[in-house]
Amino acid sequence: MGRFPDPADGQPSMQDATPQHCDILVVGGGPAGSTAAALLAGRGWRVLQLEKDRHPRFHIGESLLPANLPLLQELGVLDAVRGIGLVKRGADFPSGAPGGYSTFRFEDVLGDTPDHAFQVRRDQFDALLFDHARTCGVDARDGLRVEQVAFVGDDVVADCRGDDGARISVRARYLVDASGRDTFLGSRFGSKRRNRRHASAALFAHFDGVARRPGEDAGNISIYRFDFGWAWFIPLPDGLMSIGVVAGPEHFRRRRGDQADFLLDTLRSHPEAGPRLEGAALASPVHATGNYSYACRRMAGPRWLMVGDAWAFVDPIFSSGVFLAMHSARLAVDVVDGSLRAPARERALQRGFQRRVRRGVRAFSWFIYRFNTPAMRHLLAHPTDAFELRRGVISMLAGDVFDSRPVRRRLLAFKAIHGLFSLATLRQRLLQARRHRRQAPAAVERDGIGSGAA
Ligand SMILES: Cc1cc2nc3c(=O)[nH]c(=O)nc-3n(C[C@H](O)[C@H](O)[C@H](O)COP(=O)(O)OP(=O)(O)OC[C@H]3O[C@@H](n4cnc5c(N)ncnc54)[C@H](O)[C@@H]3O)c2cc1C
């Protein structure tokens, strides 16, 4: 289906299916979908949640943020997540400090954001949230893909297919698109826009036997910079380490051998990351994600809205994806609930929802797009305590980007200093820009990664 059908398009084809009726259809069984579904069921709505894969299934995005903990608590799963997670007390970034890195610990946040988060295996985390939605009264089914959708009168009509070939049709009053990078509605609307300035791709896997940080920092995420991108080390329970490299297409085009060798060679070439891999062994298949930064033009419309990656994804460098996904789902609950109770309020509720979601994404994006500038390198390597700027940055790293005025003031001051510093390093940036222009940014096909062809 190339475009989103309007009522005049009539019903999708569902000849042999008896319609299932519900108030809300949630497409997707990831963190955003399960959050929205569980909370909407808690408000008394009949919710049907469909997931095309079967839980537990692999997913990337294993490092959570402290700001997500209150929402896990509200959902009633915080203790269960603690049971499957590894405590994450902070993040370390490269610097000239002894050991080659500076640690930003969440205990230094401004305000009352929790002082830790968790690193989780997403197969376990997502299954836990999906099962929890079920215990909240959601009719949550996996192995069922939503294939088509149409708006017919006041209803949303969806055509779904099971992995056993069975088909069901669904009639709902509201549609929550939580389909993640599949961007179910965005693709059908033709409203998804790739970010050409940020056409990165990622290669990642789990490893055994990778050296961890000492003591309480053993659960921290480590970020490494390369000329062509960056890498993450995320410690997981059971001695695993999730490791990934994010880079532009030009780097992946250099690949000649298989993906595992290429990933390892890239990591070993880094003077600080490489030694941590001595004696390490691959513990999973290598996965790839291409063309990964995008946004859909609209986030909501009559009887539908998008949450989490179904609307937009920027970059995982600050581990913001799961938090933003679950937080947007939390905000969406008020919109859907309010709109079903008083349809005349829908537009106003959706406007407020979009403003708030965009604000959070913008706060992270500003840092993401500048992560490799000389000014940001310097400011993260030598964070100043003046005006509590360092604590402001740590609060951003912890996910406190929505409501706290003290944090927003610190981040504004940080931006001003970044601007001044950028002026001072203008020459260096011009040289960097020229280098990037020479390496023409061609497209990497979706979920395909450099084949080795020159
Ligand atoms: C390389 C990389 C590294 C990342 N690292 C981190 C990190 O460390 N920390 C972090 O917080 N975030 C990270 N992220 C981001 C994170 O993975 C996502 O932001 C997060 O998973 C979004 O949750 P979601 O529920 O919106 O989507 P998803 O988790 O993708 O869930 C969507 C679900 O919908 C299902 N689905 C799709 N289409 C249909 C359909 N038609 N019918 C039924 N079901 C459907 C999918 O199978 C999927 O299970 C990373 C992302 C990438 C690409």
The ligand as an ORCA input file, in Angstrom:
! r2SCAN-3c Opt
* xyz 0 1
  C      22.705      0.420     16.642
  C      21.705      0.842     17.686
  C      22.064      0.861     19.031
  C      21.135      1.259     20.009
  N      21.504      1.321     21.337
  C      20.621      1.774     22.248
  C      20.944      1.823     23.635
  O      22.039      1.425     24.052
  N      20.012      2.286     24.506
  C      18.775      2.691     24.081
  O      17.960      3.129     24.898
  N      18.428      2.638     22.780
  C      19.303      2.186     21.864
  N      18.927      2.096     20.567
  C      17.571      2.514     20.193
  C      16.532      1.460     20.584
  O      16.848      0.233     19.967
  C      15.151      1.917     20.135
  O      15.023      3.306     20.305
  C      14.020      1.223     20.909
  O      14.074     -0.166     20.743
  C      12.664      1.759     20.426
  O      11.612      1.030     21.013
  P      10.231      0.877     20.216
  O       9.318      0.132     21.104
  O       9.823      2.181     19.666
  O      10.603     -0.018     18.927
  P      11.135     -1.521     18.893
  O      11.855     -1.855     20.133
  O      11.872     -1.676     17.615
  O       9.805     -2.391     18.838
  C       8.978     -2.371     17.699
  C       8.333     -3.739     17.578
  O       7.311     -3.683     16.581
  C       7.294     -4.887     15.859
  N       6.641     -4.633     14.576
  C       7.108     -3.881     13.553
  N       6.212     -3.839     12.555
  C       5.147     -4.583     12.958
  C       3.896     -4.900     12.346
  N       3.569     -4.475     11.123
  N       3.030     -5.692     13.027
  C       3.350     -6.153     14.273
  N       4.534     -5.877     14.886
  C       5.409     -5.091     14.240
  C       8.774     -5.232     15.746
  O       8.958     -6.612     15.487
  C       9.307     -4.804     17.116
  O       9.306     -5.867     18.034
  C      19.834      1.657     19.601
  C      19.471      1.616     18.239
  C      20.390      1.213     17.301
  C      19.980      1.196     15.834
*
